Protein backbone atom coordinates (compact mmCIF):
# COMPACT_ATOMS: atom_id res chain seq x y z
CA UNK A 1 0.00 0.00 0.00
CA UNK A 2 1.29 3.45 -0.91
CA UNK A 3 -0.46 6.73 -0.19
CA UNK A 4 0.23 10.09 -1.79
CA UNK A 5 -1.35 13.24 -0.35
CA UNK A 6 -1.41 16.23 -2.69
CA UNK A 7 -2.38 19.54 -1.04
CA UNK A 8 -3.19 22.58 -3.17
CA UNK A 9 -3.05 25.77 -1.09
CA UNK A 10 -5.33 27.53 -3.54
CA UNK A 11 -3.65 30.70 -4.92
CA UNK A 12 -0.49 30.55 -2.76
CA UNK A 13 1.80 31.97 -5.45
CA UNK A 14 5.59 32.30 -5.20
CA UNK A 15 6.27 35.43 -7.24
CA UNK A 16 5.69 36.79 -10.72
CA UNK A 17 6.75 34.80 -13.77
CA UNK A 18 8.65 36.34 -16.70
CA UNK A 19 5.38 36.66 -18.66
CA UNK A 20 3.26 37.97 -15.77
CA UNK A 21 3.06 41.48 -17.24
CA UNK A 22 1.26 40.05 -20.30
CA UNK A 23 -1.46 38.93 -17.89
CA UNK A 24 -1.68 42.39 -16.33
CA UNK A 25 0.33 41.52 -13.23
CA UNK A 26 3.41 43.52 -12.22
CA UNK A 27 5.50 42.86 -9.11
CA UNK A 28 3.10 40.28 -7.69
CA UNK A 29 4.13 37.78 -5.02
CA UNK A 30 1.48 36.22 -2.82
CA UNK A 31 3.87 34.72 -0.27
CA UNK A 32 5.93 37.90 -0.03
CA UNK A 33 2.78 39.88 0.73
CA UNK A 34 1.85 37.39 3.44
CA UNK A 35 5.36 37.72 4.88
CA UNK A 36 4.76 41.45 5.29
CA UNK A 37 2.21 40.59 7.97
CA UNK A 38 3.89 40.42 11.40
CA UNK A 39 1.44 37.70 12.42
CA UNK A 40 2.73 35.21 9.85
CA UNK A 41 4.19 32.23 11.73
CA UNK A 42 4.94 29.15 9.62
CA UNK A 43 7.92 27.39 11.26
CA UNK A 44 6.94 23.93 10.07
CA UNK A 45 6.82 24.75 6.36
CA UNK A 46 10.10 26.62 6.83
CA UNK A 47 11.62 23.48 8.35
CA UNK A 48 10.61 21.55 5.23
CA UNK A 49 12.33 24.12 3.00
CA UNK A 50 9.75 26.73 2.01
CA UNK A 51 12.18 29.61 2.64
CA UNK A 52 14.95 27.74 0.78
CA UNK A 53 12.97 27.86 -2.47
CA UNK A 54 14.54 30.17 -5.04
CA UNK A 55 13.31 33.72 -4.39
CA UNK A 56 11.53 32.92 -1.11
CA UNK A 57 14.45 33.51 1.26
CA UNK A 58 12.44 36.31 2.90
CA UNK A 59 10.52 33.50 4.63
CA UNK A 60 13.74 32.36 6.30
CA UNK A 61 16.11 29.66 5.13
CA UNK A 62 17.05 26.68 7.27
CA UNK A 63 20.39 24.88 7.17
CA UNK A 64 19.00 21.36 6.90
CA UNK A 65 15.51 21.26 5.30
CA UNK A 66 13.45 18.19 6.13
CA UNK A 67 11.98 17.89 2.63
CA UNK A 68 12.61 18.50 -1.05
CA UNK A 69 11.57 21.85 -2.51
CA UNK A 70 11.18 23.65 -5.82
CA UNK A 71 9.55 26.52 -7.64
CA UNK A 72 7.42 25.65 -10.66
CA UNK A 73 6.46 27.84 -13.60
CA UNK A 74 3.16 27.44 -15.40
CA UNK A 75 3.27 26.27 -19.00
CA UNK A 76 -0.45 26.78 -19.63
CA UNK A 77 -1.77 30.08 -20.89
CA UNK A 78 -3.80 31.10 -17.90
CA UNK A 79 -3.89 31.94 -14.22
CA UNK A 80 -7.15 30.34 -13.19
CA UNK A 81 -8.17 27.44 -11.00
CA UNK A 82 -9.20 25.06 -13.76
CA UNK A 83 -6.10 25.42 -15.92
CA UNK A 84 -3.82 25.37 -12.88
CA UNK A 85 -5.27 22.16 -11.49
CA UNK A 86 -5.38 20.52 -14.90
CA UNK A 87 -1.66 21.23 -15.29
CA UNK A 88 -0.89 19.84 -11.83
CA UNK A 89 -2.74 16.72 -13.01
CA UNK A 90 -0.76 16.50 -16.27
CA UNK A 91 -2.60 18.61 -18.87
CA UNK A 92 -0.95 21.69 -20.39
CA UNK A 93 -3.47 24.13 -21.90
CA UNK A 94 -1.87 25.94 -24.80
CA UNK A 95 -4.86 28.22 -25.31
CA UNK A 96 -6.54 30.28 -22.60
CA UNK A 97 -10.13 29.60 -21.67
CA UNK A 98 -12.55 32.33 -22.83
CA UNK A 99 -13.06 35.39 -20.64
CA UNK A 100 -15.71 38.11 -20.85
CA UNK A 101 -14.43 41.55 -19.77
CA UNK A 102 -17.59 43.14 -21.22
CA UNK A 103 -20.04 40.55 -19.95
CA UNK A 104 -21.56 37.58 -21.75
CA UNK A 105 -23.03 37.98 -25.25
CA UNK A 106 -26.75 38.37 -25.76
CA UNK A 107 -27.22 34.88 -27.20
CA UNK A 108 -25.81 33.30 -24.02
CA UNK A 109 -27.92 35.42 -21.65
CA UNK A 110 -31.07 35.01 -23.73
CA UNK A 111 -30.71 31.23 -23.74
CA UNK A 112 -30.01 31.16 -20.01
CA UNK A 113 -33.12 33.25 -19.29
CA UNK A 114 -35.21 31.03 -21.57
CA UNK A 115 -34.07 27.77 -19.97
CA UNK A 116 -34.36 28.98 -16.36
CA UNK A 117 -37.49 31.14 -16.64
CA UNK A 118 -35.87 34.06 -14.81
CA UNK A 119 -34.28 37.30 -15.94
CA UNK A 120 -30.67 38.39 -15.40
CA UNK A 121 -29.10 41.28 -13.49
CA UNK A 122 -25.58 42.73 -13.80
CA UNK A 123 -23.80 40.62 -16.49
CA UNK A 124 -20.35 42.14 -16.13
CA UNK A 125 -17.11 41.56 -14.22
CA UNK A 126 -17.60 42.15 -10.51
CA UNK A 127 -16.24 41.36 -7.07
CA UNK A 128 -18.31 38.57 -5.55
CA UNK A 129 -18.86 40.44 -2.31
CA UNK A 130 -19.59 43.77 -3.97
CA UNK A 131 -22.03 42.36 -6.51
CA UNK A 132 -24.44 41.20 -3.81
CA UNK A 133 -24.19 44.58 -2.08
CA UNK A 134 -25.06 46.37 -5.32
CA UNK A 135 -27.61 43.92 -6.78
CA UNK A 136 -28.75 41.84 -3.80
CA UNK A 137 -31.80 43.95 -2.99
CA UNK A 138 -32.94 44.01 -6.63
CA UNK A 139 -32.47 40.24 -6.76
CA UNK A 140 -34.72 39.87 -3.72
CA UNK A 141 -37.32 42.21 -5.21
CA UNK A 142 -37.39 40.72 -8.71
CA UNK A 143 -36.30 37.10 -8.37
CA UNK A 144 -33.84 37.54 -11.22
CA UNK A 145 -30.42 35.89 -11.28
CA UNK A 146 -27.30 37.94 -10.59
CA UNK A 147 -24.90 36.83 -13.33
CA UNK A 148 -21.33 38.09 -13.24
CA UNK A 149 -17.80 37.14 -14.20
CA UNK A 150 -14.21 38.15 -13.42
CA UNK A 151 -10.83 38.16 -15.14
CA UNK A 152 -11.06 34.37 -14.92
CA UNK A 153 -13.02 32.09 -17.21
CA UNK A 154 -16.14 31.88 -15.04
CA UNK A 155 -19.92 32.30 -15.32
CA UNK A 156 -21.13 33.01 -11.78
CA UNK A 157 -24.76 32.95 -10.69
CA UNK A 158 -25.74 34.53 -7.37
CA UNK A 159 -29.14 34.19 -5.72
CA UNK A 160 -30.52 34.68 -2.23
CA UNK A 161 -31.28 31.29 -0.67
CA UNK A 162 -34.36 32.80 0.98
CA UNK A 163 -35.72 33.87 -2.43
CA UNK A 164 -34.67 31.00 -4.68
CA UNK A 165 -34.17 27.46 -3.33
CA UNK A 166 -30.66 26.03 -3.62
CA UNK A 167 -31.95 23.21 -5.80
CA UNK A 168 -33.23 25.72 -8.36
CA UNK A 169 -29.94 27.63 -8.32
CA UNK A 170 -27.98 24.42 -8.86
CA UNK A 171 -30.32 23.38 -11.67
CA UNK A 172 -29.83 26.76 -13.34
CA UNK A 173 -26.06 26.27 -13.19
CA UNK A 174 -26.42 22.81 -14.75
CA UNK A 175 -28.33 24.44 -17.60
CA UNK A 176 -25.72 27.18 -17.96
CA UNK A 177 -23.01 24.51 -18.15
CA UNK A 178 -24.80 22.90 -21.09
CA UNK A 179 -25.02 26.28 -22.85
CA UNK A 180 -21.39 27.24 -22.23
CA UNK A 181 -19.53 24.88 -24.55
CA UNK A 182 -17.42 25.30 -27.66
CA UNK A 183 -16.31 28.89 -28.15
CA UNK A 184 -18.11 29.85 -24.93
CA UNK A 185 -16.66 26.93 -22.97
CA UNK A 186 -15.75 28.76 -19.76
CA UNK A 187 -13.69 26.89 -17.19
CA UNK A 188 -16.34 26.98 -14.50
CA UNK A 189 -19.97 27.81 -13.87
CA UNK A 190 -20.26 28.70 -10.19
CA UNK A 191 -23.37 28.80 -7.99
CA UNK A 192 -22.92 31.65 -5.49
CA UNK A 193 -25.77 31.58 -2.96
CA UNK A 194 -26.09 34.28 -0.31
CA UNK A 195 -28.41 35.20 2.56
CA UNK A 196 -29.58 38.39 4.25
CA UNK A 197 -32.33 40.97 3.78
CA UNK A 198 -30.37 44.15 3.03
CA UNK A 199 -27.02 45.27 1.62
CA UNK A 200 -25.83 45.75 5.20
CA UNK A 201 -26.06 42.05 6.00
CA UNK A 202 -25.91 40.18 2.66
CA UNK A 203 -23.41 37.35 3.07
CA UNK A 204 -22.30 34.53 0.82
CA UNK A 205 -22.83 31.03 2.22
CA UNK A 206 -20.75 27.85 2.10
CA UNK A 207 -23.24 26.27 -0.34
CA UNK A 208 -21.19 27.34 -3.34
CA UNK A 209 -20.95 24.72 -6.07
CA UNK A 210 -18.68 24.61 -9.15
CA UNK A 211 -19.56 23.05 -12.50
CA UNK A 212 -16.36 22.62 -14.48
CA UNK A 213 -15.54 22.02 -18.09
CA UNK A 214 -14.56 18.39 -18.60
CA UNK A 215 -10.80 17.88 -19.00
CA UNK A 216 -9.86 17.38 -22.68
CA UNK A 217 -7.81 14.24 -21.95
CA UNK A 218 -6.99 11.80 -19.18
CA UNK A 219 -5.56 13.33 -16.02
CA UNK A 220 -3.55 12.03 -13.08
CA UNK A 221 -6.84 11.12 -11.40
CA UNK A 222 -7.94 8.97 -14.35
CA UNK A 223 -4.60 7.19 -14.48
CA UNK A 224 -4.74 6.40 -10.76
CA UNK A 225 -8.32 5.15 -11.02
CA UNK A 226 -7.62 3.13 -14.18
CA UNK A 227 -4.78 1.40 -12.28
CA UNK A 228 -7.36 0.10 -9.77
CA UNK A 229 -6.10 2.45 -7.06
CA UNK A 230 -8.00 4.91 -4.90
CA UNK A 231 -8.41 8.39 -6.37
CA UNK A 232 -9.83 10.52 -3.57
CA UNK A 233 -10.96 14.11 -4.10
CA UNK A 234 -11.26 16.51 -1.15
CA UNK A 235 -12.78 19.99 -1.46
CA UNK A 236 -13.14 21.55 -4.91
CA UNK A 237 -11.16 18.79 -6.65
CA UNK A 238 -14.28 16.80 -7.58
CA UNK A 239 -15.88 19.89 -9.11
CA UNK A 240 -12.74 21.11 -10.89
CA UNK A 241 -12.39 17.79 -12.71
CA UNK A 242 -16.15 17.52 -13.35
CA UNK A 243 -16.27 14.39 -11.20
CA UNK A 244 -14.11 12.47 -13.68
CA UNK A 245 -11.37 10.16 -12.45
CA UNK A 246 -12.36 9.97 -8.78
CA UNK A 247 -13.30 6.92 -6.75
CA UNK A 248 -14.43 8.86 -3.67
CA UNK A 249 -15.03 12.51 -2.86
CA UNK A 250 -15.98 14.88 -0.08
CA UNK A 251 -16.60 18.64 -0.16
CA UNK A 252 -15.21 21.16 2.31
CA UNK A 253 -17.12 23.92 4.05
CA UNK A 254 -13.87 25.69 5.01
CA UNK A 255 -10.12 25.18 5.20
CA UNK A 256 -10.58 23.91 8.74
CA UNK A 257 -13.09 21.34 7.51
CA UNK A 258 -10.71 20.35 4.69
CA UNK A 259 -7.91 19.73 7.18
CA UNK A 260 -10.29 17.56 9.20
CA UNK A 261 -10.98 15.53 6.06
CA UNK A 262 -7.24 15.19 5.44
CA UNK A 263 -6.77 13.88 8.97
CA UNK A 264 -9.58 11.38 8.36
CA UNK A 265 -7.84 9.99 5.28
CA UNK A 266 -4.49 9.88 7.10
CA UNK A 267 -6.19 7.47 9.52
CA UNK A 268 -7.72 5.43 6.71
CA UNK A 269 -6.17 2.57 4.76
CA UNK A 270 -6.17 3.36 1.05
CA UNK A 271 -3.84 2.77 -1.87
CA UNK A 272 -3.32 5.67 -4.25
CA UNK A 273 -3.93 9.42 -4.25
CA UNK A 274 -5.71 11.85 -1.93
CA UNK A 275 -5.95 15.19 -3.79
CA UNK A 276 -6.93 18.06 -1.47
CA UNK A 277 -7.86 21.66 -2.33
CA UNK A 278 -8.02 24.36 0.38
CA UNK A 279 -9.93 27.21 -1.23
CA UNK A 280 -10.22 29.74 1.61
CA UNK A 281 -6.77 31.14 0.82
CA UNK A 282 -8.11 32.29 -2.53
CA UNK A 283 -11.81 32.86 -1.93
CA UNK A 284 -11.76 34.54 1.47
CA UNK A 285 -8.38 36.26 1.57
CA UNK A 286 -6.72 36.56 -1.84
CA UNK A 287 -9.65 37.99 -3.79
CA UNK A 288 -10.68 40.13 -0.83
CA UNK A 289 -7.11 41.47 -0.57
CA UNK A 290 -6.90 40.51 3.09
CA UNK A 291 -3.19 40.12 3.88
CA UNK A 292 -3.68 39.35 7.57
CA UNK A 293 -6.43 36.82 6.91
CA UNK A 294 -4.26 35.05 4.34
CA UNK A 295 -1.31 34.96 6.76
CA UNK A 296 -3.45 33.54 9.56
CA UNK A 297 -4.82 30.87 7.22
CA UNK A 298 -1.24 29.85 6.41
CA UNK A 299 -0.57 29.69 10.15
CA UNK A 300 -3.52 27.33 10.56
CA UNK A 301 -2.19 25.01 7.86
CA UNK A 302 1.31 25.16 9.35
CA UNK A 303 0.02 24.21 12.80
CA UNK A 304 -1.87 21.28 11.27
CA UNK A 305 1.17 19.96 9.40
CA UNK A 306 3.19 18.20 12.15
CA UNK A 307 0.05 16.55 13.55
CA UNK A 308 -0.74 15.27 10.06
CA UNK A 309 2.80 14.08 9.37
CA UNK A 310 2.82 12.13 12.62
CA UNK A 311 -0.04 10.00 11.31
CA UNK A 312 1.72 8.92 8.12
CA UNK A 313 3.15 5.53 7.24
CA UNK A 314 6.78 4.97 6.23
CA UNK A 315 5.98 4.92 2.49
CA UNK A 316 3.56 7.86 2.45
CA UNK A 317 4.49 11.02 0.52
CA UNK A 318 3.06 14.53 0.87
CA UNK A 319 3.13 17.22 -1.83
CA UNK A 320 2.23 20.84 -1.03
CA UNK A 321 1.79 23.29 -3.91
CA UNK A 322 -0.57 25.89 -5.44
CA UNK A 323 -2.48 26.41 -8.68
CA UNK A 324 -1.82 30.15 -9.32
CA UNK A 325 -1.38 33.33 -7.31
CA UNK A 326 -3.85 35.79 -5.78
CA UNK A 327 -1.62 38.41 -4.19
CA UNK A 328 -3.59 39.86 -1.25
CA UNK A 329 -1.60 43.11 -1.37
CA UNK A 330 -1.99 43.72 -5.12
CA UNK A 331 -4.38 46.61 -5.64
CA UNK A 332 -4.49 46.89 -9.43
CA UNK A 333 -7.21 44.20 -9.53
CA UNK A 334 -8.90 41.76 -7.15
CA UNK A 335 -8.30 38.86 -9.54
CA UNK A 336 -5.82 35.99 -9.62
CA UNK A 337 -2.17 36.82 -10.31
CA UNK A 338 0.16 35.04 -12.73
CA UNK A 339 2.87 33.54 -10.52
CA UNK A 340 5.23 30.67 -9.97
CA UNK A 341 4.02 28.17 -7.38
CA UNK A 342 6.00 26.64 -4.51
CA UNK A 343 6.44 22.91 -4.08
CA UNK A 344 7.35 20.96 -0.96
CA UNK A 345 7.68 17.17 -0.96
CA UNK A 346 7.79 15.41 2.39
CA UNK A 347 7.84 11.93 3.87
CA UNK A 348 10.01 9.53 5.84
CA UNK A 349 11.73 8.31 2.66
CA UNK A 350 12.06 11.72 0.99
CA UNK A 351 15.53 13.23 0.83
CA UNK A 352 16.27 16.92 1.21
CA UNK A 353 16.91 18.07 -2.36
CA UNK A 354 16.85 21.55 -3.88
CA UNK A 355 14.99 20.85 -7.11
CA UNK A 356 15.50 24.42 -8.30
CA UNK A 357 13.14 26.17 -10.69
CA UNK A 358 11.31 23.78 -13.00
CA UNK A 359 9.07 24.31 -16.00
CA UNK A 360 5.60 22.91 -15.63
CA UNK A 361 3.21 22.09 -12.83
CA UNK A 362 2.83 18.78 -14.69
CA UNK A 363 6.12 17.61 -13.15
CA UNK A 364 3.99 16.86 -10.09
CA UNK A 365 1.74 14.45 -11.99
CA UNK A 366 4.71 12.75 -13.66
CA UNK A 367 6.40 12.26 -10.28
CA UNK A 368 3.30 10.90 -8.54
CA UNK A 369 2.70 8.47 -11.40
CA UNK A 370 6.26 7.16 -10.95
CA UNK A 371 5.89 6.92 -7.19
CA UNK A 372 2.67 4.90 -7.51
CA UNK A 373 4.20 2.62 -10.15
CA UNK A 374 1.65 3.50 -12.82
CA UNK A 375 2.63 2.58 -16.39
CA UNK A 376 0.43 5.17 -18.10
CA UNK A 377 2.79 8.16 -18.18
CA UNK A 378 1.93 11.80 -18.80
CA UNK A 379 3.66 14.93 -20.00
CA UNK A 380 6.07 16.35 -17.47
CA UNK A 381 9.43 15.40 -16.03
CA UNK A 382 9.42 13.10 -13.02
CA UNK A 383 11.88 13.87 -10.23
CA UNK A 384 10.94 10.79 -8.17
CA UNK A 385 14.38 9.19 -8.49
CA UNK A 386 16.06 12.39 -7.28
CA UNK A 387 14.21 12.62 -3.98
CA UNK A 388 13.49 9.07 -2.79
CA UNK A 389 16.06 7.81 -0.34
CA UNK A 390 16.91 4.15 -0.90
CA UNK A 391 17.38 3.46 2.77
CA UNK A 392 14.81 5.95 4.01
CA UNK A 393 15.36 9.08 6.05
CA UNK A 394 15.64 12.80 5.29
CA UNK A 395 19.34 13.18 4.54
N, C-alpha and C positions, 0 to 999 in steps of 0.2 A: 504493500500500500504506500502510495506517495501522494502527499497533499501540497498543492501550491495555492497560496493566498495572494491575490492581486488587488491591492488597494489603489483606487484612484481618488486622490484628494482633489476634488473637482475644482479646476481653475488655478491650482497652486503653481503658477509659472515661475521660471527661474531666469528671467531677463529677456530683453528683446533680441530677436533673431536679425540677421543681416537684412532680411526683406521686410521687417516689421513696418517700416515707413510706408511701403506700398499698401499696407492694410490700414493706414491711418494712425499708427501707433508709434510714438517717438519717446524714447527714454523710459519705457515701461519695465517694471520688474516687481512682480507681485510679492515675492519673498523679501526683497529689499524694503518695500513699503511696510511690510509686517514687522521687519526688524527695527523700523523707526519707532515702533511702539515700545515704551519702557516695560510694558507688562508681558512682552513676549518671553516665554520661558520654555525652551524645548531641548533640555539636556540630553534626552534619550535619542532623538534623531541626530543630534550633534555627535553623540558617541558612535553612531553607526556611519557617520561620515558626511552628513548633510553639508556642513560648513567646509568640507574638503573638496566639494564639487567645484569645478572650474567656475570662477566668478562669484561664488557664494561664500567667500572667506569672511565676509562681514558677519556671518552667523557664528563664526568661531571654529577654527580648525582644531582637531585633536591629533595627538601624535600617533596613536594606534587605533584607527577606526575598527569597529567590530563587524563591519559589513563591506560589501563592494558598492561602488557609487559611480554615477555618470551624469552627464547632461545630454539630453537628446533633442535634436532639431526635428521639426515637422516637415515631412516631404509633401504632404497633401496641401492643396491650395485652399486653406480655410483656417478658421480659428474658433470653430464651434464644437459643441459637445459631440454631435454625431460623427463628424469627420475625425475628430480626435480619438474617440473610442474605437472607431473602425480601424484606424491606423494602429493603435495599440494591439488590436486583434488581428493585424496582418494585412489590411487593405489600404493601399495608398490611393487617394482620390486626386486624380490629375486635374480635374475641373471642379471649381467651386459649386456648391449647391446654390440655387437661385435665392436672391434676396430682393426685398421690395421697399426701397427707401422712400417711395412715393405712395405706398399702400398697394393693395392687391387690385388687379384689373377688374373692370366691371363684370366681365363674364364669370369670373370666379365668385365674386360677391353675389351676383344675381342667382347663380346656381345654388350657392349655399343657402340663401334666403328661401329659394323655392323648395329645397329638400327638407329644410328644418321648420318652415312655416313661421319664422320670425325675422324681423328686420335686423339691420346691422348699424351699430354706432362706431364712431372713430375711424377705423380703417387707415391707420398710419403708424409709423414707428413711435413707441412710447415706453416710458418706464412703467413696469408692472404695478408699482405702488402708486405712482402718480395717475395712471389711467383710471383707477377705480375712484380716486379722489375727484377727478374731473368729470367722469361719466357715470359713476356709480349711482347717483341719485336718478339720473335720466333712465338708467337701466331698470331701476326699481319701478319707476313711473310707467315705463313703456313696455317692459318685458322683452326688449330687443337684446341681441347679443352685443357685447363689447368685443370687437375684433381688432387686434393690433399686432404689430411685429416689432422687430428690432434690427440691429445690424446683422444679426444671425439669420439663418434660413429657418424661420419659424412662423407659423400661423397660430396665434394665441387667441383663445376664446374665454372671456371672463363673464361670469354670471353670478348673481347673488343666490346662494343656496336657499334662502328663504323666499325667493321669487320663482326660481326655476329648479326643480329637483335635480340632484346630481346625476341620476340616470338619464335625464333628458340632455344634460350638458355633455355627458360622455357619448351619448348616441349622436349628438350633433358633431362631435369631434371625429367619430367614426365616419360620418358622412363626408366631412371635410377631407379626411384622409383619402377617401375614394376619388374625390374631385382633384386633389393636388398630386397629380402624377405627370409623367412626361416633362414638358418644359416648365411646368409649375410644381415639380416634385420637390417641395421643401423638405428639409431634414426632419422636422418634427411639427406635428400639430399638438398643441398643449392646452389641456383644460385647466383653467385658472379660476376655480371657485373662490368666492369671498363671502363674508357675512358683515352685518352691521346695518344701521338704518339712517346714517348720515355720513357725510364726508369726514366728519370728525372721528368716527369710529369704524369706518370700513377697514376690514382686515382680511388678507388672504388666508385661506385655511390649508391644512396639510393634505387635502383631498385632491391635490394636483394629479394629473395623469398625462403621460406623454404617449403619442402615437407616432412611431418613427417610420421612416422610409425603410423598406427591407434592404439589407446589404446586397450589393450586386454580385457577390460571390461568397464562397465559404469562408468563414472566419475561424479564429482560434476556438471559439465555443463549439462550432460544428465539428471541427477535427477531434476535439476532446470527446464529444458525444458519440461521434461515429466510431471511435476506438473503444466503445463500451465502458467509458469512464464517466464519472460524475461531472456535470457541468452546471455549477450552482451560481445563480445570479442573485445578488443582494443589492437592494436599492433600485436605482434607475436602470441598471444593466438590462433587465428583462425588456423594458420599454425601448431603450436605445437600439437594441438588436431585434425589435419587433417580435420578441418571444422566440426567435429562431435560434436553435443550437443549445438550448438549456434543458436540463433534466429536472431542475427544481428551482423555484424562485421565491423570494420574499421581498416585499416593499418596505422602505423605511419611512418613518414619520419625522425623523430628525437625524442628525449625526449621532447623537447619543443612542438612539434606537438602532442605528446601523452598527455601532460598535457592540451593542448587546447581541445583535445577530451574528457578528463575527465571532464573539466569544462562544456562542452556541455551537457554531460549526467547528471551532477549535476543540470542543469537547466531543464532537461527533466523529465516528469512523466513516470516512469516505475516501474514494480513490480518484483523484483528478484535480479539478480547478474550482476554487471559490473566488469569484470575481465581484468585488465590492466597490460601489460608488458612494461617496459621501458628498452630497450636493450642497449642504448648508454653506460651505466655504464660498461657493459661487452665488447661490440664490439669495442668501441672507446678508452676506458681507461684501463680496466682490462687487456685484451689481449695485448695491446700495452705498458703495464707497465708504464702508465702515472699517477703518484700519484696526481699531481696537477690537471690534467684534471678530474680525478675521484672526487676529493674533491670539485671542482667547480660545477660539475654536482649534487653532493649532496646538495650543497648550493642552486642551482636552484630549486630542489625539495622542499627543506625546505622553501624557500621564497613563493612557490606556496601554501604550505599547509594551512596556515591560511585563505587565500582567498577562497580556496576550502571548508574548514570546515564551513565558514560563509554561504555557499549556501545550507547546508544540512538541511533536515527536522528533527523533533524531534526523529523519529524512525530509522533514517539512521545510519549505522555502517560502519566504515572504518577499513580495515586490511592493514597493511604494512609489507611485508616480503621479502624474497629472495629465490632463487632456488638452489644456490650453492655459492661458493666463486670464486674469480678471483683476488687474491692479487696483486695489482699493483706494489708492492715493491719486489715481490718474483722473484728472478733471475734464479732459477734452471730450470724453463721452462716458456713458455708464455701461458700455458694452464690453465684451470679451477683448482681451489684448493678445496680439500675436507674440508668443514667447517660446523659448526653450522650456522643457520640463525637466525636473530633477528625477533621478532614479536611485533608489536604495534597494539593495538585495541582501537579505538577511537569513540566517539559519545556522544550525550547529555545524553543518558541513560546508558553509560558504566562507571562502577566504576573503581577506581584506585586499581588494584590488581597485586601483584607480583606473576605471574604464575610459576616462577622458571624455571628449565630446564626440558623440556618435550621430550619424545621419539616420533618422528614421525611428519613430516610435515602434515600428514593426519589428525592431530588434527584440522587443519584449516577447512578442508572440513566437518568434523563431527560437528564442532561448527556452521558453516554457515547453514548446513542442519537443525540444531535445531532452529536457529534464524529465518529461513524462514518457519518453520513449516512443513517441508517435511517429509513424513512418510518413504520414502525409505532411510534407513540409510546406512552408509559406515563404513569401518574400521577406527579406530581412536577414540580418547577419546574427547568428547565434553566438553568444559569448559564454555558453554553459561550461565549456571545457576550461575557460580561463578562471572561473571563480569557484569551481567545486573542488574542495580539498579531498584528495584520495583517502587520507586517513582520518578525515574529520577535523573539526576545530577551526577557529578563526585566526589564522596565522598569516 
